[in-house]
Amino acid sequence: MEIEVKPQFMTVTELNRLVREEIENNPYLTNIWVKGEIFNLTYHSSGHIYFTLKDEGAAVSAVFFRNYNKNMKFRLEEGMSVLVLGGLTVFEKRGSYQLNAMSVRPEGAGELQKRIEQLRKKLMDEGIFDPAHKRPLPFLPKRLGVVTSPTGAALHDIIKVALRRFPNIEIVVAPAKVQGDDAPGSIARAIRELGRPQWGVDVIIAGRGGGSFEDLMPFNEEVVVRACYNSTVPIISAVGHQVDHPLCDDASDAFAPTPSAAAELAVPVRTDLEDEIKYLVNRMNMALSSGVEKLAARLAGTASRKVFRDPYEIINMREMLLSDTESRMAMHMQGVITSRKERLLHIPDITMLEKRILMEKRHLFSMQLQAIEKLSPMNIMARGYAVVTGAGKKIIKSVEKIKAGDKVEIRFYDGLASAEITSAAKEK
């Protein structure tokens, strides 16, 4: 008995979706050059251009959207042989695809493109496009250098944007031809000139406004690419074309699609910097205020301690404690002596050695008692010293703390006296 095996299948929708995903996820098919002749050409009122690209064996539908064709310097014609740069898009419902053009060039441009790719490979092998060679742009340039045509719109756009963003910036222009046979040498010389220390330039913008593929060729020339690579100052390539990237883009430290965008890349917004500075200053002030408040709280806590509020009371307490300790020690020692005397009286025979030891101990006790008495503030005052206090019972330690007319109290070892200061002068 044979077992029937059902075949695996997918729906038409699934098939078309799979084809679309395979094509649109293939980087080669989303950025590919195609050569052919133009037929069924239609200029739509929307600005889009529709045509069929064909050769002897096949044809493909194509569309050249307005945002890509608006800067085109020539007009497409029926039967014209062209090179089209674009990517494929699949329409699932119809099961068809079309070529979305990003750039269209006459067939003769193919030789130029071939020469560019050969130069690209040569320079890449030399490391001219190595990302490790690229330098960061200065955070806040004081002087901006510009290499472009002195009569072109690019210079006007760069100056307008730069001064709007940071009115204090200085701009140095090195005029250069940006189109024609003399343009490559002119651009390279201007870049080298702005790199000289005497100009004090912090960053350079080199570029031009939009144009055809042929118009942009000077920025693909080896002399310009090497000038960008060897620039002693960070340099921004600013060639106004969003589809074609000239070789100088890869050799520069940074690149922008338009001169205006390059100015925005090179020059910060002054108000943004001012806001950032204000924010940092506020943070610093808050940190300082917090620190001062903490120190003030610690100082207030220290000042509230009793030793600072009433030092005279502390001295009196210490005097009383010392006097009490002295009395208790004297009473204790007197009791010890009396006890020892009574014990000695009951000893019938005391040798001379024992008597000598007893005399030494008495002498030692007498010396210790004298040392204790010397520590008493009252004994120090009995030798002629006195304690002078002013308002609030505060001890006056320096003549700088009193002046003529102040009333003071003088404490002697046996009493108090009041006095009025008639004069006060510090000894030199």
C-alpha positions as CSV (number, residue, x, y, z in Angstrom):
1,M,0.0,0.0,0.0
2,E,1.5,3.3,-1.1
3,I,1.4,6.2,1.4
4,E,0.4,9.5,-0.1
5,V,2.8,12.3,0.7
6,K,1.4,15.8,0.5
7,P,3.7,18.3,-1.1
8,Q,5.1,21.3,0.9
9,F,3.8,24.6,-0.5
10,M,3.5,28.3,0.2
11,T,0.9,30.8,-0.9
12,V,1.4,33.3,-3.6
13,T,1.4,36.1,-0.9
14,E,4.1,34.2,1.1
15,L,6.1,33.7,-2.1
16,N,6.1,37.4,-3.0
17,R,6.8,38.4,0.5
18,L,9.8,36.1,0.6
19,V,11.1,37.5,-2.7
20,R,10.7,41.0,-1.4
21,E,12.5,40.3,1.8
22,E,15.3,38.6,0.0
23,I,15.8,41.4,-2.4
24,E,15.4,44.3,0.0
25,N,17.7,42.8,2.6
26,N,20.4,42.2,0.0
27,P,22.8,45.2,0.2
28,Y,24.0,44.6,-3.3
29,L,20.5,45.0,-4.8
30,T,19.7,48.1,-2.8
31,N,22.7,50.1,-4.1
32,I,23.5,48.9,-7.6
33,W,24.6,50.5,-10.9
34,V,22.5,49.4,-13.9
35,K,23.3,50.3,-17.6
36,G,20.5,50.6,-20.2
37,E,18.5,52.7,-22.5
38,I,15.5,54.9,-21.6
39,F,12.1,54.1,-23.1
40,N,8.5,55.0,-22.1
41,L,9.8,58.2,-20.5
42,T,7.2,60.2,-18.5
43,Y,7.7,63.5,-16.6
44,H,4.9,63.6,-14.1
45,S,3.4,66.8,-12.7
46,S,4.6,65.8,-9.2
47,G,8.2,66.1,-10.4
48,H,8.8,62.4,-10.4
49,I,10.2,60.8,-13.6
50,Y,9.0,57.4,-14.7
51,F,10.7,55.3,-17.5
52,T,11.7,51.8,-18.6
53,L,15.3,50.8,-18.6
54,K,16.1,48.2,-21.2
55,D,18.8,46.5,-23.2
56,E,18.7,43.9,-26.0
57,G,17.4,41.1,-23.8
58,A,15.3,42.6,-21.0
59,A,13.6,45.6,-19.4
60,V,12.8,46.9,-15.9
61,S,10.5,49.7,-14.7
62,A,12.2,52.6,-13.0
63,V,11.2,55.7,-11.1
64,F,13.4,58.8,-10.4
65,F,11.8,60.6,-7.5
66,R,11.7,64.4,-7.3
67,N,13.9,64.7,-4.2
68,Y,16.7,62.9,-6.1
69,N,16.3,64.4,-9.6
70,K,15.8,68.1,-8.7
71,N,19.5,68.9,-9.0
72,M,20.0,67.1,-12.3
73,K,21.9,69.2,-14.8
74,F,20.7,67.5,-18.0
75,R,17.3,66.3,-19.3
76,L,16.5,62.6,-19.9
77,E,15.4,61.7,-23.4
78,E,13.9,58.7,-25.1
79,G,16.6,56.2,-26.3
80,M,19.3,57.9,-24.1
81,S,21.9,55.4,-22.9
82,V,22.4,56.0,-19.1
83,L,23.9,54.6,-15.9
84,V,21.4,54.4,-13.1
85,L,22.3,54.1,-9.4
86,G,19.4,52.7,-7.3
87,G,17.8,49.9,-5.4
88,L,15.1,47.3,-6.2
89,T,11.6,47.4,-4.6
90,V,9.1,44.5,-4.9
91,F,5.4,45.0,-5.2
92,E,3.9,41.9,-3.5
93,K,0.4,42.2,-4.9
94,R,1.5,42.3,-8.5
95,G,4.6,40.1,-8.1
96,S,6.7,42.7,-9.9
97,Y,9.6,44.9,-9.0
98,Q,11.0,48.3,-10.1
99,L,14.3,50.2,-9.8
100,N,14.2,53.3,-7.6
101,A,16.8,55.6,-9.1
102,M,18.9,57.8,-6.8
103,S,21.3,59.0,-9.5
104,V,21.2,59.0,-13.3
105,R,24.2,59.7,-15.5
106,P,24.9,59.7,-19.2
107,E,26.7,56.5,-20.2
108,G,30.0,58.4,-20.7
109,A,30.1,58.9,-17.0
110,G,31.0,55.2,-16.6
111,E,34.6,55.8,-17.4
112,L,34.8,58.5,-14.8
113,Q,33.3,56.2,-12.2
114,K,35.7,53.5,-13.1
115,R,38.6,55.9,-12.6
116,I,37.3,57.0,-9.3
117,E,37.0,53.4,-8.1
118,Q,40.5,52.6,-9.1
119,L,41.8,55.7,-7.2
120,R,39.7,54.7,-4.2
121,K,41.3,51.3,-4.1
122,K,44.8,52.8,-4.4
123,L,44.3,55.3,-1.6
124,M,42.6,52.8,0.6
125,D,45.6,50.5,0.3
126,E,47.8,53.4,1.4
127,G,45.6,53.9,4.5
128,I,44.3,57.3,3.4
129,F,40.8,56.4,4.5
130,D,41.8,54.8,7.8
131,P,39.4,55.9,10.5
132,A,42.3,55.9,13.0
133,H,43.8,58.9,11.3
134,K,40.6,61.0,11.8
135,R,40.9,63.7,14.4
136,P,38.1,65.0,16.6
137,L,36.7,68.5,15.8
138,P,37.5,71.2,18.3
139,F,34.8,71.8,20.9
140,L,34.8,75.6,20.5
141,P,36.8,76.9,17.5
142,K,37.8,80.6,17.7
143,R,38.6,80.8,14.0
144,L,36.9,79.0,11.1
145,G,38.7,78.5,7.8
146,V,36.6,78.1,4.6
147,V,37.8,76.8,1.2
148,T,35.2,77.4,-1.5
149,S,34.3,79.8,-4.4
150,P,34.1,83.4,-3.2
151,T,31.1,84.0,-5.4
152,G,29.1,80.8,-4.7
153,A,26.1,80.3,-2.4
154,A,28.1,77.8,-0.3
155,L,30.2,80.6,1.2
156,H,27.1,82.7,2.0
157,D,25.4,79.7,3.7
158,I,28.5,78.8,5.8
159,I,28.9,82.4,7.0
160,K,25.2,82.8,7.8
161,V,24.9,79.6,9.8
162,A,28.3,80.1,11.6
163,L,27.5,83.6,12.8
164,R,23.9,82.7,13.7
165,R,25.2,79.9,16.0
166,F,28.2,81.8,17.5
167,P,28.3,85.5,16.6
168,N,31.9,85.9,18.0
169,I,33.5,83.4,15.7
170,E,36.1,84.6,13.2
171,I,36.0,83.4,9.6
172,V,39.0,83.2,7.2
173,V,38.2,82.5,3.6
174,A,40.7,81.0,1.2
175,P,39.2,81.5,-2.3
176,A,39.4,78.6,-4.6
177,K,38.0,77.4,-8.0
178,V,35.6,74.5,-7.4
179,Q,34.8,73.7,-11.0
180,G,36.9,73.2,-14.1
181,D,40.3,71.9,-14.9
182,D,42.1,74.3,-12.5
183,A,39.8,73.5,-9.6
184,P,41.8,70.5,-8.0
185,G,45.0,72.4,-7.7
186,S,43.3,75.6,-6.5
187,I,41.4,73.7,-3.8
188,A,44.5,71.8,-2.6
189,R,46.6,75.0,-2.4
190,A,43.8,76.8,-0.4
191,I,43.7,73.9,2.1
192,R,47.5,74.0,2.6
193,E,47.4,77.8,3.0
194,L,44.8,77.7,5.8
195,G,46.9,75.1,7.5
196,R,49.8,77.5,8.0
197,P,50.1,78.7,11.7
198,Q,50.0,82.4,10.8
199,W,46.2,82.1,10.1
200,G,45.4,80.5,13.5
201,V,42.6,78.5,12.0
202,D,41.1,75.8,14.4
203,V,39.0,73.9,11.8
204,I,38.5,74.0,8.0
205,I,35.4,73.6,5.8
206,A,36.2,72.7,2.2
207,G,33.4,72.2,-0.3
208,R,30.8,73.6,-2.6
209,G,27.1,73.6,-3.3
210,G,25.2,71.0,-5.3
211,G,25.9,70.1,-8.9
212,S,26.1,67.3,-11.4
213,F,28.4,64.3,-11.1
214,E,30.9,66.0,-13.4
215,D,30.7,69.3,-11.4
216,L,31.8,67.4,-8.3
217,M,34.8,65.7,-9.9
218,P,37.4,68.1,-8.5
219,F,36.7,66.7,-5.1
220,N,37.5,63.2,-6.4
221,E,40.9,64.2,-7.7
222,E,43.9,62.7,-5.9
223,V,45.6,66.0,-5.2
224,V,42.5,67.2,-3.3
225,V,42.0,64.0,-1.4
226,R,45.7,64.0,-0.3
227,A,45.4,67.6,0.7
228,C,42.5,66.8,3.0
229,Y,44.4,63.8,4.5
230,N,47.5,65.8,5.1
231,S,45.8,68.9,6.4
232,T,47.5,70.2,9.6
233,V,44.1,71.4,10.9
234,P,40.9,69.2,11.3
235,I,39.0,69.5,8.1
236,I,35.3,68.9,7.1
237,S,34.4,68.0,3.6
238,A,31.2,69.7,2.5
239,V,30.2,68.8,-1.0
240,G,26.5,69.5,-1.6
241,H,25.3,66.1,-2.8
242,Q,23.4,63.5,-0.8
243,V,23.8,60.6,-3.2
244,D,27.4,60.8,-4.5
245,H,30.1,60.9,-1.8
246,P,33.4,62.2,-3.3
247,L,36.6,60.6,-2.2
248,C,37.5,63.7,-0.1
249,D,34.7,62.8,2.3
250,D,36.5,59.6,3.3
251,A,39.9,61.3,3.6
252,S,38.6,64.2,5.8
253,D,38.2,64.2,9.6
254,A,34.4,64.6,9.1
255,F,32.0,65.3,6.2
256,A,28.5,66.9,5.8
257,P,26.0,66.7,2.9
258,T,25.8,70.4,2.5
259,P,27.9,73.5,3.4
260,S,25.2,74.6,5.9
261,A,25.4,71.3,7.6
262,A,29.1,71.5,7.8
263,A,28.9,74.9,9.5
264,E,26.5,73.4,12.1
265,L,28.9,70.5,12.6
266,A,31.9,72.9,13.1
267,V,30.4,75.7,15.2
268,P,28.5,75.1,18.5
269,V,25.4,77.2,19.5
270,R,26.5,80.0,21.8
271,T,23.2,80.0,23.8
272,D,23.5,76.3,24.4
273,L,27.0,76.7,25.8
274,E,25.8,79.6,28.0
275,D,22.9,77.5,29.3
276,E,25.4,74.7,30.1
277,I,27.7,77.1,31.9
278,K,24.8,78.5,33.9
279,Y,23.7,75.0,34.9
280,L,27.3,74.1,36.0
281,V,27.6,77.4,38.0
282,N,24.2,76.7,39.7
283,R,25.4,73.2,40.7
284,M,28.6,74.6,42.0
285,N,26.8,77.3,44.1
286,M,24.4,74.7,45.5
287,A,27.4,72.5,46.5
288,L,29.1,75.5,48.1
289,S,26.0,76.6,50.0
290,S,25.4,73.1,51.2
291,G,29.0,72.9,52.4
292,V,28.8,76.3,54.2
293,E,25.5,75.3,55.9
294,K,27.1,72.1,57.2
295,L,30.2,74.0,58.5
296,A,27.9,76.6,60.1
297,A,25.9,73.9,61.9
298,R,29.1,72.3,63.2
299,L,30.4,75.7,64.3
300,A,27.1,76.5,66.1
301,G,27.2,73.1,67.8
302,T,30.7,73.8,69.0
303,A,30.0,77.3,70.2
304,S,27.0,76.0,72.2
305,R,29.3,73.8,74.4
306,K,29.7,74.9,78.0
307,V,33.4,75.4,77.8
308,F,32.8,78.2,75.3
309,R,29.7,79.7,76.9
310,D,31.0,80.0,80.4
311,P,34.8,79.2,80.8
312,Y,34.9,80.9,84.2
313,E,32.4,78.4,85.6
314,I,34.4,75.6,84.2
315,I,37.5,76.9,86.0
316,N,35.6,77.3,89.3
317,M,34.3,73.7,89.0
318,R,37.9,72.4,88.3
319,E,39.1,74.4,91.3
320,M,36.4,72.9,93.6
321,L,37.2,69.4,92.3
322,L,40.9,69.9,92.9
323,S,40.4,71.4,96.3
324,D,38.0,68.5,97.3
325,T,40.5,65.9,96.0
326,E,43.3,67.6,97.9
327,S,41.3,67.6,101.1
328,R,40.4,63.9,100.7
329,M,43.9,63.0,100.0
330,A,45.2,64.9,102.9
331,M,42.7,63.3,105.2
332,H,43.5,59.9,103.8
333,M,47.2,60.4,104.2
334,Q,46.8,61.8,107.7
335,G,44.8,58.7,108.6
336,V,47.5,56.5,107.2
337,I,50.2,58.3,109.1
338,T,48.3,58.2,112.3
339,S,47.7,54.5,111.8
340,R,51.3,53.9,111.1
341,K,52.4,55.9,114.1
342,E,50.1,53.8,116.4
343,R,51.6,50.7,114.9
344,L,55.1,51.9,115.5
345,L,54.3,52.8,119.1
346,H,53.4,49.2,119.7
347,I,56.7,47.9,118.3
348,P,59.2,47.6,121.2
349,D,62.4,47.6,119.2
350,I,62.9,49.3,115.9
351,T,66.2,48.9,114.2
352,M,68.1,51.8,112.7
353,L,67.3,50.5,109.2
354,E,63.6,50.5,109.9
355,K,63.8,54.1,111.2
356,R,65.7,55.2,108.1
357,I,63.1,53.7,105.8
358,L,60.3,55.4,107.7
359,M,62.1,58.8,107.5
360,E,62.5,58.3,103.7
361,K,58.8,57.5,103.2
362,R,57.9,60.6,105.3
363,H,60.2,62.7,103.2
364,L,58.7,61.3,99.9
365,F,55.1,61.9,101.2
366,S,56.0,65.5,102.1
367,M,57.4,66.2,98.6
368,Q,54.3,64.7,96.9
369,L,52.0,66.8,99.1
370,Q,54.0,69.9,98.2
371,A,53.7,69.1,94.5
372,I,49.9,68.7,94.8
373,E,49.6,72.0,96.6
374,K,51.6,73.7,93.8
375,L,48.9,72.6,91.3
376,S,46.2,74.4,93.2
377,P,45.1,77.7,91.3
378,M,44.6,79.3,94.8
379,N,48.3,78.7,95.6
380,I,49.3,80.1,92.2
381,M,47.2,83.2,92.9
382,A,48.7,83.4,96.5
383,R,52.1,84.0,94.8
384,G,50.9,87.3,93.4
385,Y,48.8,86.3,90.4
386,A,45.2,87.3,89.8
387,V,42.3,86.5,87.3
388,V,40.7,89.5,85.5
389,T,37.2,89.1,84.2
390,G,35.1,91.5,82.1
391,A,31.4,91.7,81.2
392,G,29.6,88.4,81.5
393,K,32.4,87.0,83.8
394,K,34.5,86.4,80.7
395,I,38.2,86.0,81.4
396,I,40.4,88.7,79.8
397,K,43.6,87.1,78.5
398,S,44.9,90.0,76.4
399,V,45.2,93.7,76.7
400,E,43.6,93.9,73.2
401,K,40.3,92.8,74.8
402,I,40.0,95.9,77.0
403,K,40.0,99.7,76.6
404,A,39.9,102.7,78.7
405,G,36.6,103.0,80.7
406,D,35.9,99.2,80.8
407,K,34.9,97.9,84.3
408,V,36.6,94.7,85.4
409,E,36.7,92.3,88.4
410,I,40.0,91.1,89.8
411,R,40.0,87.8,91.6
412,F,42.8,87.3,94.2
413,Y,43.4,84.2,96.2
414,D,41.5,85.6,99.2
415,G,38.8,87.8,97.6
416,L,37.5,90.0,94.7
417,A,38.1,93.6,93.7
418,S,36.4,95.9,91.2
419,A,38.3,98.3,89.0
420,E,38.0,100.6,86.0
421,I,40.5,100.7,83.2
422,T,42.1,104.1,82.7
423,S,44.5,103.1,79.9
424,A,45.4,100.0,77.9
425,A,48.5,99.5,75.6
426,K,50.2,96.3,74.3
427,E,53.8,95.9,75.1
428,K,56.1,95.9,72.0
